[in-house]
Amino acid sequence: MQKMGPIGIIKNSFIIFIAILLCSCKNNINTSQPIPQATKVHVMTPSFNQDSAYAYVKQQVEFGPRVPNSLAHQNCHNYLVNTLKRFGAKVALQSDIVNRYDGLEMNMKNIIASFNPDNYKRILLCAHWDTRFIADNDTKDIDLPILGANDGGSGVGVLLEIARQISLNPINIGIDIIFFDVEDQGPPNNEINSPPHSWCLGSQYWSRNPHQQNYFAEYGILLDMVGAKDAKFTKEGVSVQFGSRIVNKIWDIASNIGYSNFFVDQKTPPIIDDHLYINNLIHIPTINIVEYDQNTHNRFNENHHKHSDNMDIIDPITLRAVGQTVLEVIYQE
C-alpha cells in the first residue's frame, strides 16, 4: 500500500467532504418525498346546553302570544334582536306590511343574524318566531291566540343556543340564522276557497327579497316544532325532494351521536312550511326538521294549534337532540 504525504491526505479529505455534502444535498431534494399540504383546521363541536335552550323558549312564552301587530310581538322582536347582537352576530331586519288571507294588514318583521358575514361558504338555519292567532284545533277559546311554546318557540330557542355556542366557539364557515315572521297566520282548518300561498308569508317575502343581493347558501335547515317530549322527526317529503343528500347526512349524524330514537329513518308526506318557498323561490336546497305524529289528524304534535302548546310540553332532552345534531352538522363542514 502506498503511503500518502500531508498534502495528499488534505486533498483526499477535501474530496470525501465534497462527496458527503453532495449526497446530503441530493437526499434533501429527493423529489420522491411528499410535499406537505395545507390541512383543514378541525374545530371541535361544542356541547349544546339544553337548559339554556329551554330558558330561551320560556322567555318567548312569557311575552305571551307573539301574533303580528301585538305588543307581545314587538317586545319579543326586541328581545331576539338584542340577544343575537349580544352574541356578536351582524343583524339585519326586514319590516313590511303583508296581507293575511282575509286581507288584514300585518306588520311583518324578519330577523336575520349573520356570523362570519364575509365568508363565501354559508349555511342557513331558520325557524319562525310568530305564533298562531287562533286555537283552531282546540275545543275551547278557539278564537284566542296560543302561546306557541313548541310551534314557534322551540325552533327559535334551539337556534338562539346555537348562536350562543358559535359566539363562544368560533366556526370556520358563514352561518346565517333567520327568524321568519307571519308563518302561522294562514286560514283556519275549516276555511274553504282561501287564497293560495296564505302561509309562510315571511319566508316568501325574504325568498323574493333576500337581505343581501345574490345571497346563496350551500343548504338550509329549518326547525319547526322541535321541543315536545318523545318527538319523532321523519324524512319529510319536500325535504327529500329538494335535499335528499342533506337529509341523509343529518339523519346519519343524529344516529351516530345517539339520537336515532328522535331522527327516524322513515319517509313521510310533504308539508307546506317555510322550506317549501326557500326551495322554490330562492333555490337554496333546504330541509325541515319537524315533528311527525302518525296518530293525529294532521300528523303534527297533538298540541298543534291548541292552548295546550305551552311550556308543559317542552322537553329539554328533545331540544338537545335537535340542537346537538345541528351543531355537529355545521361544525363538520
HELIX and SHEET records of a PDB file:
HELIX    1   1 PRO A    6  ASN A   28  1                                  23    
HELIX    2   2 GLN A   50  GLU A   62  1                                  13    
HELIX    3   3 LEU A   71  ARG A   86  1                                  16    
HELIX    4   4 ALA A  149  SER A  154  3                                   6    
HELIX    5   5 GLY A  155  LEU A  168  1                                  14    
HELIX    6   6 LEU A  201  ARG A  208  1                                   8    
HELIX    7   7 GLY A  237  ASN A  256  1                                  20    
HELIX    8   8 ASP A  274  TYR A  277  1                                   4    
HELIX    9   9 ILE A  278  ILE A  282  3                                   5    
HELIX   10  10 MET A  311  ILE A  313  5                                   3    
HELIX   11  11 PRO A  316  TYR A  331  1                                  16    
SHEET    1   A 6 LYS A  90  ASN A  99  0                                        
SHEET    2   A 6 GLU A 105  PHE A 115 -1                                        
SHEET    3   A 6 GLY A 174  PHE A 180 -1                                        
SHEET    4   A 6 ARG A 122  HIS A 128  1                                        
SHEET    5   A 6 TYR A 219  ASP A 224  1                                        
SHEET    6   A 6 THR A 286  VAL A 290  1                                        
SHEET    1   B 2 PHE A 233  GLU A 236  0                                        
SHEET    2   B 2 PHE A 263  THR A 268  1                                        
END                                                                             
